[in-house]
Amino acid sequence: MAEYFNISLYDIVHDNATWEDEQVVAALQYTVVNESHLVMCSVAKLGNDMDTYEYPEFTSFVEPEVQKCDGSTVMTGGSLEVIDLVHRIVLDPSGGFVMLWTPREDDIVIEVQVATAGYVGVGFSPKGGMKGADIVLGWVDDANKVFLHDRYSDGYTVPKVDESQDVELLGGYQNDTHTVLRFSRPWVTCDHNDFRLSDDTVRIIWSYANQDPSNEMTMKIHDKRGTKSVFLKERPVILPSITDDIKFWDIAPSNVKRSNVFVKKLDLEHDMCLRS
């Protein structure tokens, strides 16, 4: 991140190269989701000169190369239709588990991109643990068949397959490095084993292993796991149109020393930050 030191936040966020670098995106996302980005920028001097910047066009996240499937709980891996998923979060600090989602009126579409050839799980938990959690677990086997189950957990054991399957597998695939699964799930299912997804923040639990299950109820314990509070019904951020009559300016302090800590705590809630 050293190359971003002494550069305004506006320039960083609106630079195509920022969003094409997966390590940078993961680092920025990790900083935000851990709430370590809330740092104040103070104004020491306001210049009178104003410069005009052209607002760049860019795609925030590079679309994955994926393959499609048909539409049942167990299907053959193929190609996934590329769709615009409006939210993205890196759940694994190492970047190995990425979740994308789009909230819709009656349901939510979720896609997980996980650096494993084994099973992956994502769930909704009342307290951030396995007990009482509503879990979606899936994998792609060696025959290129995609499996996805609606499950629930009553303890620290293999999650049970729910009698009421309230998730719809939309597709999935596996390549040399990743397993990708996409599914939809209603906000309210009327199943007592399912977690009611409301307008509140939800504790997301995630896990993955480097091996596929032997069968539905026989699998090794996960290799990595974690939890994160997420607002699933967050509306997409729509950037305003930038016209020629809108101007931008830099605010520069005088006689101020700043360390690299500033770079690690980028305040993404500000449109502009200080430049030395």
C-alpha positions in Angstrom: 0.0 0.0 0.0 3.0 2.3 0.1 2.4 3.5 -3.4 -0.9 5.1 -2.2 0.8 7.2 0.5 0.5 10.9 0.0 -2.3 10.5 -2.6 -5.8 11.8 -2.0 -8.6 9.3 -1.3 -10.6 10.7 -4.2 -7.7 9.8 -6.6 -7.3 6.3 -5.1 -11.0 5.4 -5.2 -11.5 6.7 -8.8 -8.4 5.1 -10.2 -9.2 2.0 -12.4 -6.0 0.3 -11.2 -7.3 0.3 -7.6 -10.2 -1.9 -8.4 -8.3 -4.2 -10.7 -5.8 -5.1 -8.0 -7.4 -7.9 -5.9 -5.0 -7.4 -3.1 -5.8 -3.8 -2.8 -9.6 -4.4 -2.9 -9.2 -7.1 -0.2 -7.1 -4.8 2.0 -9.6 -1.9 1.6 -12.6 -4.2 2.3 -10.9 -5.8 5.3 -10.2 -2.3 6.7 -13.8 -1.2 6.3 -15.5 -4.4 7.6 -13.3 -4.4 10.7 -14.2 -0.7 11.3 -10.6 0.3 11.5 -11.0 2.9 8.8 -12.7 5.5 10.9 -10.0 8.1 11.1 -10.6 11.9 11.1 -9.0 14.2 8.6 -8.5 17.7 9.9 -8.2 20.9 7.8 -5.2 23.2 8.4 -5.4 25.4 5.4 -7.9 25.9 2.6 -6.5 27.0 -0.7 -8.3 29.4 -3.0 -7.4 27.7 -6.2 -9.8 25.0 -7.5 -9.0 22.3 -10.0 -11.5 20.4 -12.2 -11.2 16.6 -12.4 -12.8 14.4 -15.0 -14.8 11.7 -13.3 -13.5 8.3 -14.6 -15.7 5.5 -15.8 -14.8 2.1 -14.4 -16.2 -1.2 -13.2 -15.6 -1.6 -9.5 -15.1 -5.3 -9.5 -13.8 -7.6 -12.2 -16.4 -10.1 -13.2 -15.3 -13.7 -12.5 -14.9 -16.1 -15.4 -17.6 -18.6 -14.5 -19.5 -21.4 -16.1 -23.3 -22.2 -16.3 -25.6 -24.9 -14.7 -29.2 -25.8 -14.9 -31.6 -25.2 -12.0 -31.9 -28.0 -9.4 -30.4 -28.8 -6.0 -27.9 -31.2 -7.7 -26.8 -30.3 -11.1 -23.9 -30.6 -13.6 -21.5 -27.8 -13.6 -21.5 -25.6 -16.6 -21.5 -21.8 -17.1 -22.9 -19.2 -14.9 -24.7 -16.2 -16.4 -22.8 -13.0 -15.6 -25.1 -10.8 -13.5 -24.6 -7.6 -11.6 -24.4 -8.4 -7.9 -24.5 -5.1 -6.1 -22.6 -5.9 -2.9 -19.3 -7.6 -2.2 -17.4 -8.5 1.0 -14.2 -10.4 1.7 -15.0 -12.6 4.7 -11.7 -14.4 5.0 -8.9 -11.9 6.0 -6.6 -13.8 3.6 -9.0 -13.2 0.7 -10.0 -16.8 0.4 -13.7 -16.4 0.9 -15.6 -13.7 -1.1 -19.4 -13.2 -0.9 -21.4 -11.2 -3.4 -25.1 -10.5 -3.1 -28.1 -8.6 -4.4 -31.1 -7.9 -2.2 -34.4 -8.2 -4.0 -38.0 -7.6 -2.9 -38.9 -11.1 -1.9 -35.5 -12.8 -1.7 -31.7 -12.4 -1.8 -29.3 -13.7 -4.4 -25.9 -14.8 -3.0 -22.7 -15.9 -4.7 -19.7 -17.3 -2.9 -16.2 -17.5 -4.5 -14.0 -19.6 -2.3 -10.3 -20.6 -2.8 -10.8 -24.3 -2.3 -11.7 -27.5 -4.1 -13.7 -28.8 -1.1 -17.0 -27.9 0.4 -18.0 -24.3 1.4 -20.6 -23.1 3.8 -22.3 -19.8 4.6 -24.9 -19.3 7.2 -27.0 -16.9 9.3 -26.5 -17.2 13.0 -28.3 -15.7 16.0 -25.1 -15.2 18.0 -22.3 -15.8 15.5 -21.7 -19.5 16.2 -22.9 -22.8 14.8 -25.6 -23.5 17.4 -29.0 -22.4 16.1 -27.5 -21.4 12.7 -29.3 -21.6 9.4 -26.6 -22.9 7.0 -26.2 -23.3 3.2 -23.6 -25.9 2.4 -22.4 -26.9 -1.1 -19.6 -28.3 -3.2 -18.7 -29.5 -6.7 -17.6 -33.2 -6.9 -15.0 -34.8 -9.2 -17.8 -35.6 -11.7 -18.5 -31.9 -12.0 -21.9 -32.2 -10.2 -22.9 -29.2 -8.0 -24.5 -29.9 -4.6 -26.3 -27.4 -2.4 -28.2 -28.0 0.8 -30.4 -26.0 3.1 -29.2 -27.1 6.5 -29.4 -26.2 10.2 -27.2 -26.7 13.2 -28.1 -27.5 16.8 -24.5 -27.8 18.0 -20.9 -28.3 16.9 -21.6 -31.2 14.6 -22.2 -31.7 10.9 -25.2 -29.5 10.1 -28.4 -31.5 9.4 -30.2 -31.4 6.1 -33.4 -29.4 6.5 -36.6 -31.2 5.4 -37.8 -27.9 3.9 -35.2 -26.9 1.2 -35.8 -23.2 1.0 -32.7 -22.3 -1.1 -32.6 -22.5 -4.9 -29.3 -23.4 -6.6 -28.8 -21.0 -9.5 -25.5 -22.5 -10.6 -21.9 -23.3 -9.7 -18.6 -24.5 -11.0 -15.1 -25.4 -9.9 -11.7 -24.6 -11.5 -8.1 -25.2 -10.5 -8.3 -22.7 -7.6 -11.9 -21.8 -6.7 -15.3 -23.1 -6.0 -18.2 -20.8 -7.0 -21.8 -21.3 -5.9 -24.8 -19.0 -6.6 -28.2 -19.4 -4.9 -31.3 -17.5 -3.9 -33.2 -17.6 -0.6 -36.4 -15.9 0.5 -36.2 -13.3 3.2 -39.0 -15.2 5.1 -39.4 -19.0 4.7 -41.9 -19.9 7.5 -39.6 -22.8 8.3 -38.8 -22.9 12.1 -35.3 -24.2 11.2 -34.5 -21.1 9.1 -33.2 -17.8 10.3 -35.6 -14.9 9.6 -33.7 -12.3 7.5 -34.9 -8.9 8.5 -33.9 -5.3 8.1 -31.4 -5.7 11.0 -27.7 -6.6 10.7 -27.2 -10.3 10.3 -24.3 -12.4 11.7 -22.9 -14.2 8.8 -20.8 -17.4 9.5 -18.6 -18.9 6.9 -16.4 -21.9 6.5 -14.6 -24.1 3.9 -12.6 -27.2 3.8 -10.0 -28.6 1.3 -12.0 -31.8 0.7 -15.5 -32.7 -0.5 -17.8 -34.6 1.8 -17.9 -38.4 1.4 -21.7 -38.1 1.5 -24.3 -35.7 2.9 -23.5 -36.3 6.5 -19.8 -37.5 6.4 -17.3 -34.7 6.1 -14.1 -33.5 7.7 -14.1 -30.5 9.9 -13.6 -27.2 8.1 -10.1 -25.8 7.6 -11.1 -22.2 8.0 -14.1 -20.4 9.5 -15.2 -17.0 10.7 -18.1 -14.7 11.4 -19.0 -11.1 10.3 -21.9 -8.8 10.9 -23.4 -7.7 7.6 -26.4 -5.6 6.6 -27.8 -7.7 3.8 -30.6 -5.3 2.8 -28.2 -2.5 2.2 -29.3 -0.5 -0.8 -26.7 -0.2 -3.7 -24.6 3.0 -3.7 -25.5 5.0 -6.8 -22.8 7.6 -7.6 -24.1 10.9 -8.8 -23.6 12.1 -12.3 -20.6 14.4 -12.5 -21.1 17.4 -14.8 -18.8 20.1 -16.1 -20.0 22.6 -13.6 -18.9 20.5 -10.6 -15.4 21.3 -9.3 -13.1 19.5 -6.9 -10.2 20.8 -4.9 -7.5 19.5 -2.6 -7.0 20.7 1.0 -3.4 20.7 2.0 -2.1 21.2 5.6 1.1 23.0 6.3 3.9 21.9 8.6 2.2 18.5 9.4 4.0 15.2 9.6 2.1 12.1 8.9 3.0 8.4 9.2 2.0 5.3 7.2 -0.7 4.6 9.7 -2.8 7.1 7.8 -2.6 4.9 4.7 -3.8 1.8 6.6 -6.8 3.7 7.9 -8.3 5.1 4.8 -11.6 6.8 5.6 -13.9 5.6 2.8 -16.8 7.6 4.2 -15.1 10.9 3.0 -15.2 12.0 -0.6 -11.9 13.7 -0.1 -9.0 13.4 2.3 -5.8 15.4 2.9 -2.9 15.4 0.6 0.5 16.7 1.9 
